[in-house]
Amino acid sequence: MYHGNPVLEYRLLKGKEIEALYFYENIEIEQIIARRECEFFVKQGITYKQTSSALEGSLFIIYVEEYEKGEILNVDQASSYSLKLEIREYAPAQDHPILKVEYFQNHLDVFCVIGSVYTYIEDVEWERDSAEIDEDRRTYSLYVTKVTDNLSQKGVYHEKN
């Protein structure tokens, strides 16, 4: 059961072995919740895929596997905004084009978007595929696929709240 002063640890699964990867003290519970919602985590050019999560007292654990290696970004290339969210169309062949960029004041606001199954952009309904936190770029990404072209013409499949 959770008891105050949260700590987050990423643990890498290597076959049957587990290795402590990254440790975050003095982290807000809202940030932990947003990070747990992300299927992917990018740090130092490596993309990790979340396999599961756990809670041991005040220690939140996210278990990951190495998914792919990429380019390590120079800090100067990273965005100066700490809570940037890119909403991207899930289209690997097209390098996942950006549909919209939003900025948020806190991680709970980010979670409200990435934790939703459906997102609406200019009356087009999009369904969540996955989410990612990229520490190298200081950016959250939400990957979505199109459900309808125009809600006013085709009808609403899912009610907007």
N, C-alpha and C positions, 0 to 999 in steps of 0.2 A: 504494500500500500504506500502511496505517495505521502512523504512527510517533508514539507518545506525545503528551502535552499536547493533547487534542482541542479543537477549536473548531467551533462550529455556526453556519451562516449560512442564513437563509431568503432565497431569491431569487424575485422576482415575475416571472412571464412575462407580458409585455404584447405580444401579437402575436409579432413576430420579435425584440423587444427583451427584455433581461433587466435587472432592477434589483435591486441589493442592498437587502434589506428590513430584516432584523433580524440582529444579530451577537451571539453568546454566547461569551465567553471563560470560562475557569475553570469549565467544565461537565463533569459526570461522564459518562463513556462510557455508563453505564447510562441516563442521562436521554436521551441522543441516540438510543439504541436504542429506548426507549419512544416518543419523539417520531416517529421514522421509521415506527413501526407505526401511527401515527394518520393516517387519510386526510384529516382536517380539523384546522385550527389556527385558533383565535380569538384576536385581539388587537386592542385598541382598538375593539371593536364590529364588526370586520370578520371574516367567516369566509372562510378560504382553503381551497382544495382542493389536496391534494398531487398533483402530476403525476408526479414522479420524485425520485430522490435520487442523490447522487454522493459520491465520496470522492477528494480531492486531497491526498495526504500526510496531514496531521493535520486538514485542513479537511473537515468533513462538510457537505454542501450538501443542503438540501431545497428543491426547486422547487415553487412554488405558483401557483395562479391565484386571482383574487378570485372568490368563490362568491356571497356575499351580505353586505349591510350590515345591521347591527342597532344596538342601543342600546349606548352606551359606559357601562359600569358604573363607579360611583364606587368607589374602593378600599375605602371603609368597608362597601360592600355585599358585597365579596368574602369568601369563606370564609377563616378564619384557618388552616385546615389546608392544608399545601402539597401533600400527596399523597392527595387525596380521589378516589375513583372512584365514579361513579354508573353503575349498570347499568340501562339504559333499554330499554324495549320500542320497537322501531322501528315507530312509528305516527304519521306526520306529522299526520294529521287530529286526533289526540288530544294533540298537543304532547309526544310521546314520554314516556309515564309512567315514573316511576322505580320499578324493581322492587326495588332493593337499593342501599345505600350502604356502601362499605367504606373503611377508612383503612389506609395502608401506610407502612412505615418507609423504603422506598427505591424507586427507579424500576424496578429489576429485578423486584421483586414486582408492581408495576403491569403491567409487560410480560408477566409470566407469565399474567396474566388476559386482558389485551386481545389478546395474541398467540395465544390459543387459539381454535379454530374453534367448540368447544362449551363451554357453561357450564351448570352445574346449580344451580338455586335451588329448594330445598324439593322435591326429586325431580322437578322439571320440567326438561326439556332445552331449552336455548335455543341457537340458532345465531348466530354473529357476523355482523353486517351491515357495521359500520364502527366506527371509534374516532375520538375527537377529544380534543385538548388545548385547553382554554379557559383562557388565561392571565388573562383578565379576572376569571374566577371562581375561578382557581387549582384547577381541577378537570379530571380526565380523565373522559370518558364513553365507555362501551361500549354500542353499539346492537345489540340482538339481536331475533330473531324466534323464536316458539315452535315447537319441533319435536314434542314430546309433552306431554300433559297430566300424566301421572303414570307415572313409569318402572316402578313396581312393578305397575301394572295393565296397561300396554301393552307392556312389554318394553323392554329396552335396545337402542337402535339403534346406539349408539356406546359402547364400553366406557369407564368412568370409570377414570382412573389416579390 
